[in-house]
């Protein structure tokens, strides 16, 4: 995604994401085409999602996170432990972000 989120926008999205459960879980198979397609679909449907990345080492996890963001054109809102929060606006713009 071309636009970066401001700190204010990230704080807003973190608040919205707090009560969400992960919709996609990455297991021992790692980042596959199927997993990417699932993340892409979830982003199109929800705009704001959590992804659980299980069992990866810190460096590997960061590579996976960067690959997910790049391939899905989503913004990384935050990562806490094994949970990644992603945001990508859909055509309907379901979430109204605060101004920068």
ChimeraX commands (.cxc) that place a marker at each C-alpha (Angstrom):
marker #1 position 0.00,0.00,0.00 radius 0.5
marker #1 position 1.43,3.34,-1.00 radius 0.5
marker #1 position 0.19,5.42,1.94 radius 0.5
marker #1 position 1.82,4.93,5.30 radius 0.5
marker #1 position -0.31,5.22,8.39 radius 0.5
marker #1 position 0.27,8.10,10.78 radius 0.5
marker #1 position 0.85,7.38,14.47 radius 0.5
marker #1 position -2.66,8.65,15.22 radius 0.5
marker #1 position -4.17,6.29,12.62 radius 0.5
marker #1 position -2.16,3.34,13.95 radius 0.5
marker #1 position -3.35,4.06,17.50 radius 0.5
marker #1 position -6.95,4.17,16.24 radius 0.5
marker #1 position -6.58,0.84,14.41 radius 0.5
marker #1 position -4.85,-0.80,17.40 radius 0.5
marker #1 position -7.90,0.10,19.47 radius 0.5
marker #1 position -10.23,-1.47,16.90 radius 0.5
marker #1 position -8.03,-4.58,16.57 radius 0.5
marker #1 position -7.78,-5.17,20.31 radius 0.5
marker #1 position -10.92,-7.34,20.48 radius 0.5
marker #1 position -10.32,-9.21,17.21 radius 0.5
marker #1 position -9.30,-12.85,17.06 radius 0.5
marker #1 position -6.73,-14.02,14.50 radius 0.5
marker #1 position -8.51,-14.99,11.27 radius 0.5
marker #1 position -5.50,-16.67,9.66 radius 0.5
marker #1 position -2.97,-18.93,11.37 radius 0.5
marker #1 position 0.45,-19.66,9.91 radius 0.5
marker #1 position 1.59,-23.11,10.93 radius 0.5
marker #1 position 4.60,-25.28,10.25 radius 0.5
marker #1 position 4.10,-25.01,6.47 radius 0.5
marker #1 position 5.03,-21.33,6.66 radius 0.5
marker #1 position 3.89,-18.76,4.16 radius 0.5
marker #1 position 2.26,-20.61,1.25 radius 0.5
marker #1 position 0.22,-19.34,-1.71 radius 0.5
marker #1 position -2.90,-20.63,0.02 radius 0.5
marker #1 position -2.15,-18.72,3.22 radius 0.5
marker #1 position -1.46,-15.53,1.25 radius 0.5
marker #1 position -4.74,-15.96,-0.64 radius 0.5
marker #1 position -6.57,-16.43,2.67 radius 0.5
marker #1 position -4.99,-13.28,4.15 radius 0.5
marker #1 position -5.80,-11.34,0.96 radius 0.5
marker #1 position -9.43,-12.51,1.09 radius 0.5
marker #1 position -9.75,-11.65,4.80 radius 0.5
marker #1 position -8.32,-8.16,4.19 radius 0.5
marker #1 position -10.76,-7.57,1.32 radius 0.5
marker #1 position -13.63,-8.62,3.54 radius 0.5
marker #1 position -12.65,-7.06,6.90 radius 0.5
marker #1 position -9.95,-4.41,6.19 radius 0.5
marker #1 position -8.42,-4.97,9.66 radius 0.5
marker #1 position -7.28,-8.48,10.61 radius 0.5
marker #1 position -5.00,-10.38,12.94 radius 0.5
marker #1 position -2.69,-13.13,11.70 radius 0.5
marker #1 position -1.03,-15.59,14.07 radius 0.5
marker #1 position 2.48,-16.64,13.08 radius 0.5
marker #1 position 3.33,-19.71,15.14 radius 0.5
marker #1 position 6.70,-21.28,15.77 radius 0.5
marker #1 position 8.92,-19.00,13.68 radius 0.5
marker #1 position 12.21,-17.60,14.97 radius 0.5
marker #1 position 12.39,-13.83,15.35 radius 0.5
marker #1 position 14.36,-13.19,12.11 radius 0.5
marker #1 position 12.20,-15.63,10.12 radius 0.5
marker #1 position 9.05,-14.11,11.58 radius 0.5
marker #1 position 10.12,-10.62,10.49 radius 0.5
marker #1 position 10.80,-11.88,6.95 radius 0.5
marker #1 position 7.35,-13.53,6.88 radius 0.5
marker #1 position 5.69,-10.32,8.15 radius 0.5
marker #1 position 7.45,-8.21,5.52 radius 0.5
marker #1 position 6.50,-10.70,2.78 radius 0.5
marker #1 position 2.83,-10.70,3.86 radius 0.5
marker #1 position 2.69,-6.89,3.86 radius 0.5
marker #1 position 4.40,-6.71,0.46 radius 0.5
marker #1 position 2.32,-9.43,-1.22 radius 0.5
marker #1 position -1.04,-8.24,0.13 radius 0.5
marker #1 position -0.20,-4.51,-0.13 radius 0.5
marker #1 position -1.35,-4.10,3.47 radius 0.5
marker #1 position -0.06,-1.83,6.22 radius 0.5
marker #1 position 1.45,-3.38,9.32 radius 0.5
marker #1 position -0.40,-1.81,12.24 radius 0.5
marker #1 position 1.52,-3.70,14.93 radius 0.5
marker #1 position 3.06,-6.98,15.94 radius 0.5
marker #1 position 2.77,-8.36,19.46 radius 0.5
marker #1 position 4.48,-11.68,20.05 radius 0.5
marker #1 position 3.20,-14.02,17.37 radius 0.5
marker #1 position 0.25,-11.80,16.39 radius 0.5
marker #1 position 0.39,-9.49,13.39 radius 0.5
marker #1 position -2.25,-6.79,12.85 radius 0.5
marker #1 position -2.78,-5.77,9.21 radius 0.5
marker #1 position -4.88,-3.05,7.62 radius 0.5
marker #1 position -5.83,-2.53,3.98 radius 0.5
marker #1 position -8.76,-0.32,2.96 radius 0.5
marker #1 position -11.33,-1.99,0.73 radius 0.5
marker #1 position -13.43,-0.40,-1.99 radius 0.5
marker #1 position -16.24,0.31,0.52 radius 0.5
marker #1 position -13.85,1.88,3.07 radius 0.5
marker #1 position -15.60,0.27,6.04 radius 0.5
marker #1 position -13.24,1.83,8.58 radius 0.5
marker #1 position -13.08,5.62,8.69 radius 0.5
marker #1 position -9.54,6.53,9.68 radius 0.5
marker #1 position -8.92,9.75,11.59 radius 0.5
marker #1 position -7.12,12.46,9.67 radius 0.5
marker #1 position -3.36,12.47,9.89 radius 0.5
marker link #1:1,2 radius 0.2
marker link #1:2,3 radius 0.2
marker link #1:3,4 radius 0.2
marker link #1:4,5 radius 0.2
marker link #1:5,6 radius 0.2
marker link #1:6,7 radius 0.2
marker link #1:7,8 radius 0.2
marker link #1:8,9 radius 0.2
marker link #1:9,10 radius 0.2
marker link #1:10,11 radius 0.2
marker link #1:11,12 radius 0.2
marker link #1:12,13 radius 0.2
marker link #1:13,14 radius 0.2
marker link #1:14,15 radius 0.2
marker link #1:15,16 radius 0.2
marker link #1:16,17 radius 0.2
marker link #1:17,18 radius 0.2
marker link #1:18,19 radius 0.2
marker link #1:19,20 radius 0.2
marker link #1:20,21 radius 0.2
marker link #1:21,22 radius 0.2
marker link #1:22,23 radius 0.2
marker link #1:23,24 radius 0.2
marker link #1:24,25 radius 0.2
marker link #1:25,26 radius 0.2
marker link #1:26,27 radius 0.2
marker link #1:27,28 radius 0.2
marker link #1:28,29 radius 0.2
marker link #1:29,30 radius 0.2
marker link #1:30,31 radius 0.2
marker link #1:31,32 radius 0.2
marker link #1:32,33 radius 0.2
marker link #1:33,34 radius 0.2
marker link #1:34,35 radius 0.2
marker link #1:35,36 radius 0.2
marker link #1:36,37 radius 0.2
marker link #1:37,38 radius 0.2
marker link #1:38,39 radius 0.2
marker link #1:39,40 radius 0.2
marker link #1:40,41 radius 0.2
marker link #1:41,42 radius 0.2
marker link #1:42,43 radius 0.2
marker link #1:43,44 radius 0.2
marker link #1:44,45 radius 0.2
marker link #1:45,46 radius 0.2
marker link #1:46,47 radius 0.2
marker link #1:47,48 radius 0.2
marker link #1:48,49 radius 0.2
marker link #1:49,50 radius 0.2
marker link #1:50,51 radius 0.2
marker link #1:51,52 radius 0.2
marker link #1:52,53 radius 0.2
marker link #1:53,54 radius 0.2
marker link #1:54,55 radius 0.2
marker link #1:55,56 radius 0.2
marker link #1:56,57 radius 0.2
marker link #1:57,58 radius 0.2
marker link #1:58,59 radius 0.2
marker link #1:59,60 radius 0.2
marker link #1:60,61 radius 0.2
marker link #1:61,62 radius 0.2
marker link #1:62,63 radius 0.2
marker link #1:63,64 radius 0.2
marker link #1:64,65 radius 0.2
marker link #1:65,66 radius 0.2
marker link #1:66,67 radius 0.2
marker link #1:67,68 radius 0.2
marker link #1:68,69 radius 0.2
marker link #1:69,70 radius 0.2
marker link #1:70,71 radius 0.2
marker link #1:71,72 radius 0.2
marker link #1:72,73 radius 0.2
marker link #1:73,74 radius 0.2
marker link #1:74,75 radius 0.2
marker link #1:75,76 radius 0.2
marker link #1:76,77 radius 0.2
marker link #1:77,78 radius 0.2
marker link #1:78,79 radius 0.2
marker link #1:79,80 radius 0.2
marker link #1:80,81 radius 0.2
marker link #1:81,82 radius 0.2
marker link #1:82,83 radius 0.2
marker link #1:83,84 radius 0.2
marker link #1:84,85 radius 0.2
marker link #1:85,86 radius 0.2
marker link #1:86,87 radius 0.2
marker link #1:87,88 radius 0.2
marker link #1:88,89 radius 0.2
marker link #1:89,90 radius 0.2
marker link #1:90,91 radius 0.2
marker link #1:91,92 radius 0.2
marker link #1:92,93 radius 0.2
marker link #1:93,94 radius 0.2
marker link #1:94,95 radius 0.2
marker link #1:95,96 radius 0.2
marker link #1:96,97 radius 0.2
marker link #1:97,98 radius 0.2
marker link #1:98,99 radius 0.2
marker link #1:99,100 radius 0.2
view
